[in-house]
Every structure is written in C-alpha cells, then in structure tokens.
C-alpha cells in the first residue's frame, strides 16, 4: 500500500509505503534489530506504555534534538513507560550515537534489515528507504492511542501534543 501527499521533504511530496494503523486499533507487531544485532519485536515490551518515534536518521539535527528531548523529558514520567526510537541507521551507528550523547533512557532500534517496522506502521519512504518522522503512543495492551505523522520531514514533532497524550495514557494505566 502506498500513500502520497502525507509527508514532504523540502516541500516536495514523498511516498509512504505500508499500512496505517488507526488510533483505537491494536498496533501491529514488527521485527527490528538492537545494538547487539539481536531481533526485537513489539512483544519484547509487553505490559509497558510505549512511545515509539520513527526518524530518518539519528545523525541529523532534528532527530538529534528529538531523541535528546524525549530522553530528558518523557523518561521521567513513569517506570511503566518505554521510549523507543526506530530508524534505518545501522545498529553500530545508533550505539555510537547513544554513547556519544549519553542517551540512556531511550531504546534505539534499527529497521535496516527488512523495513518491517516501516511497512507495518506506514512510515517507510519509498524514494529514500528511510523512515518518516512520526510518533506513536501505545497503551499496555498495544492499542494505538495517538499518532503524529510529521508533515515536513525536516520539522520536529509537536512535543507538547505528544507529551500531553502520553501523560493521559500513563494516568489511566
């Protein structure tokens, strides 16, 4: 499935590949890779509230700011919360980035092998084989409570909107 005119890069539309899970629906499982080249899936985070951010690359200024902000802010909210950043960056690059910038409260996972997350969540950019910038909030039962597909790839997400919903989900358990 392809969707056009959802996201732009410098004002030019790009094509997103994959299904879009709607708010209220159960989130799809996915397979990605951690720093140690081990497979990780959504099931690895059972019984946790999840903020999942997809980003084009950690080594870009907007992604760099985004992961640092969530590492500082959202990680203080609840022990029942896991923050996951997924990109096409190789696991080695993600590990280096996290070590260099003391990112220790956010889990970084790579979708480089099969783009499984990208196609399961509808954020794979066909033209570049990168992930578009988006935020998904899932409750402990993996029901999608919030999504934000950032319209312009080079822009940050609406942090306040995401954090407001995240706090609501945490308060309702």
C-alpha positions in Angstrom: 0.0 0.0 0.0 1.3 3.4 -0.9 0.2 6.8 0.4 1.1 10.1 -1.3 0.9 13.7 -0.1 1.2 12.7 3.6 4.8 13.8 4.1 7.0 16.2 2.2 10.8 16.7 2.0 11.7 20.3 1.5 8.2 20.9 0.2 8.2 18.0 -2.3 5.9 15.1 -1.6 7.3 11.6 -0.9 5.6 8.3 -1.0 4.9 6.4 2.3 4.8 2.6 2.0 2.9 0.4 4.3 -0.3 0.2 6.3 -1.6 2.9 8.6 -2.9 1.6 11.9 -5.6 4.0 13.2 -6.0 5.3 16.7 -8.0 2.8 18.7 -6.8 -0.2 16.8 -4.3 -2.8 18.0 -0.8 -2.0 16.9 1.0 -4.4 14.6 4.0 -6.4 15.7 7.3 -5.8 14.0 10.8 -7.1 13.9 13.8 -4.7 14.2 17.4 -5.0 15.5 19.0 -3.8 18.7 22.7 -2.6 19.3 23.8 -6.2 19.6 22.3 -7.3 16.3 19.6 -9.2 18.2 16.0 -9.2 16.9 13.5 -7.2 18.9 9.7 -7.1 18.4 6.8 -5.2 20.0 6.2 -8.3 22.1 9.5 -7.6 23.9 7.9 -4.5 25.5 4.7 -6.2 26.9 3.0 -4.6 29.8 4.6 -1.2 29.1 3.2 2.0 27.8 5.2 2.7 24.6 6.2 5.9 22.9 7.6 4.9 19.6 9.3 7.5 17.4 10.3 6.8 13.9 13.0 9.1 12.5 15.0 9.3 9.2 18.4 9.2 10.9 19.8 10.0 14.4 22.7 11.8 12.8 20.6 14.8 11.6 19.9 17.9 13.7 16.1 17.5 14.1 16.4 13.8 15.1 19.3 14.6 17.4 17.2 17.2 19.2 14.1 14.9 19.3 15.8 12.0 20.9 17.6 14.2 23.4 14.3 15.9 24.4 12.5 12.6 24.9 15.5 11.2 26.7 15.3 14.1 29.2 11.5 14.7 29.4 9.4 11.7 28.8 11.7 9.3 30.5 10.9 10.9 33.9 7.1 10.2 33.6 6.7 6.6 34.7 8.5 3.3 35.2 5.8 1.7 33.1 6.9 3.7 30.1 9.4 2.7 27.4 10.6 5.1 24.8 11.7 3.6 21.5 13.4 5.3 18.6 13.5 3.4 15.3 15.5 4.4 12.3 17.2 2.8 9.3 20.6 3.7 10.9 22.8 0.7 11.4 22.9 -0.7 15.0 26.6 0.3 15.3 25.8 3.9 14.4 22.9 4.0 16.9 25.1 2.6 19.7 27.8 5.2 18.9 25.3 8.0 18.9 23.8 6.9 22.2 27.2 6.6 23.9 28.4 10.0 22.5 25.4 11.9 23.7 24.5 9.9 26.9 21.2 8.6 25.6 20.5 6.1 28.3 16.7 6.2 28.8 15.6 5.7 25.2 15.9 2.4 23.3 17.2 2.8 19.8 16.3 0.1 17.3 17.2 -0.4 13.6 14.8 -1.3 10.8 17.6 -1.6 8.3 17.3 -5.3 7.6 13.8 -5.7 6.3 12.0 -2.3 6.9 9.4 -4.4 8.8 8.5 -1.5 11.2 8.4 1.0 8.4 5.9 -1.1 6.4 3.9 -2.2 9.4 3.4 1.4 10.6 3.2 3.1 7.2 6.3 5.3 7.6 8.7 3.8 5.0 9.7 6.4 2.5 9.8 4.7 -0.9 12.1 7.1 -2.6 14.8 7.0 0.0 14.3 3.8 2.0 14.3 5.9 5.2 11.6 6.2 7.8 9.5 9.3 8.0 9.2 11.3 11.3 6.3 10.0 13.3 5.2 9.4 16.9 3.0 6.5 18.1 1.8 6.1 21.6 0.5 2.6 22.6 -1.0 1.6 25.9 0.0 -1.5 27.8 -2.3 -3.7 25.6 -0.7 -2.3 22.4 -3.8 -0.3 21.5 -2.8 2.8 19.5 -3.8 5.8 21.5 -2.0 8.5 19.4 -0.2 9.1 16.2 1.5 12.1 14.7 2.9 11.9 11.2 5.0 15.0 10.9 4.1 16.6 7.6 7.5 18.0 6.7 10.4 15.6 7.2 12.8 18.3 8.3 10.5 19.6 11.1 10.3 18.4 14.7 7.1 16.8 16.0 4.7 18.6 18.2 6.3 17.7 21.5 3.6 19.2 23.7 0.8 17.3 21.9 2.6 14.0 22.3 3.6 14.6 25.9 0.0 15.6 26.8 -1.4 12.4 25.4 1.4 10.4 26.9 0.6 11.8 30.4 -3.1 10.9 29.9 -2.3 7.4 28.9 0.0 7.0 31.9 -2.6 8.4 34.3 -5.2 5.9 33.1 -2.8 3.0 33.3 
